[in-house]
Structures are given as C-alpha cells and as structure tokens.
Amino acid sequence: MSPPLSPSELKKLLDSKSVTLVDVRRKADYEAAPDLIPGAAWRDPEQVESWSRELPK
C-alpha cells in the first residue's frame, strides 16, 4: 500500500493531470458535503460497473 498523500502532494498531482481522483461517496453524502475536493469527479458507487471501464489505467 502506498503511503498517504498530503494535501499539497495531492494538489500537485491534480494540477499535473497525472491522476484521476474519483469521489465515490453516496449521492446524499456528496450533495450534503460542505467541502468538495477541486478536481475530483463524483461517480455513483452503486453504478461502479458501468463507469469503471472509463477510468484511465
């Protein structure tokens, strides 16, 4: 398992477009969240089989 990333390390990766960050919180939790991670894409965890093949490898 990789070590955790700091917020600044994550920002660098997102800015470089070298990673895809997927937010898989349930829809109600996502919509109620006061803060979102800029650059993260929300995907419905109930539909993972329909969208997982679209992710870069």
C-alpha positions in Angstrom: 0.0 0.0 0.0 1.2 3.5 -0.8 1.8 6.0 1.9 -0.9 8.6 2.3 -0.6 11.9 0.4 -0.5 15.3 2.0 -3.0 17.8 0.7 -0.2 19.7 -1.1 1.1 16.5 -2.8 -2.4 15.7 -4.0 -2.8 19.2 -5.4 0.4 18.9 -7.3 -0.8 15.6 -8.8 -4.2 17.0 -9.7 -2.6 20.1 -11.2 -0.4 18.0 -13.4 -3.4 15.9 -14.7 -1.4 12.7 -14.0 -4.1 11.3 -11.7 -7.8 10.9 -11.7 -9.4 11.4 -8.3 -12.8 9.8 -8.0 -15.2 10.7 -5.2 -17.4 7.6 -4.5 -19.4 8.9 -1.6 -23.1 8.0 -1.7 -25.1 10.7 -3.5 -26.8 12.1 -0.4 -23.5 12.4 1.4 -21.8 14.1 -1.6 -24.6 16.6 -2.0 -24.7 17.4 1.7 -20.9 17.8 1.9 -19.8 21.4 2.7 -16.5 20.9 1.1 -15.5 19.1 -2.2 -12.1 18.4 -3.5 -11.4 20.6 -6.5 -10.6 18.4 -9.5 -12.4 15.3 -8.1 -15.0 13.6 -10.2 -18.1 12.2 -8.4 -19.3 8.8 -9.6 -22.2 6.8 -8.2 -20.8 3.9 -6.2 -23.9 1.9 -6.9 -23.0 2.1 -10.7 -19.3 1.3 -10.5 -19.5 -1.4 -13.1 -20.9 1.0 -15.6 -18.3 3.7 -15.2 -15.2 1.9 -14.0 -14.0 1.0 -17.6 -14.0 4.7 -18.5 -11.2 5.4 -16.0 -7.6 5.7 -17.3 -5.4 2.8 -16.4 
